[in-house]
Amino acid sequence: MTQRRVVVSREPVALGHARDRYATGECGPGAPAIVGRQLRQALLTVGAVAALLVAAPVAALWLPEPGAWVALSLALHGAWVGLAVFQLRRAERLER
């Protein structure tokens, strides 16, 4: 069995040209607004994650030894789950 080469007749679109589709309205008139809202939501989530990462060692220093382990084990993981649920619900609402 021989394999034939297939010639591709068109070049792939450069990454920088994806922005042109938004500017020309190919993706719909609301696409840039949705992308902007998604970006703001992502930055909010990144900020909350950074705050949790900074707060964990600070809480470990301030709390007494057994309390620090409980706080880091229960409260921090609960905050991670809560943040994940918040991000998921907000992202789904922005898509509608």
N, C-alpha and C positions, 0 to 999 in steps of 0.2 A: 504494500500500500504506500503510495507516494502522497506527500503533503504538498498542497499548493499554497503559495503565498497569496494573500488577499491584499489588494491595494486599497488604502484608505483614501477616499476622494476629497476629504475636507480636513483641515487642520483643527485641532482642538482650540477652544476659546481660551484666551489668556485670562488669568485670574483677575486682572485689573479691569477687564471689560464687564464683569458682573455688575459693577456699579452703574454702568451705562444702561443696563436693562431697567434699573429702578428709575433712572432719570427720564428715560423715554416712555415709561408707563407700561412696559410689556408685562410686568408682574401685577399690575393693578394700581390704582391711585392710592390705596391705603398701605401699600407695602413698606415704604420708608417710615411711616408713622409706627407701624407694628415693630419694625426692626429697632427703632429708637426706644420704644417702650421695653422691648426685650433686653436691650443693652442696659437700660437703667435698672431693670430688675436683676440682671446678672451682677451688676456692680454693687447693688444693695446686698445681695447674697454673699459676694466675695468679702464685703466689709464686715458682715456678721460673722463669717467664718474666721476672719482675721481677729475680730474681737474675742471670739471663743478661744482661739489659739493663744492669745495674749493673756486672757483671764485665767486659763487653767493653771499655769505656774504661779501666778499671783495668788490665787485661791489656795494653792498648796502651801505657800509660805505663810499666809495669814492664819489659816485654820490649824487647830491642834492635830496631832498625828492621826488618830483614828477618824476624825472628822474630814480630814483632807481626802482620805481614800474613799470615804462614802460620797463626798461631794464630787470628786472626779469620776467615780464609777457610775453613780446614778444621775446626778444633775447634768453633768456634761453630756452623757450619752442621750439623756432625755432632750437636751437642747439640740443635739445633732439631728435626732429624729424629728423634732418639731420644726427645725429649719428645713429639713428635706421635704416634709409634708407641705409647709408653707410655699416653698419654691415650686413644687409640683402643681399645686392648686393655682398659684398665680400664673404660672406658665400656660396652663390649660385655659385659664380665663383670657389671657392675652391672645391666644390663638383664635378664639371665637369672634 
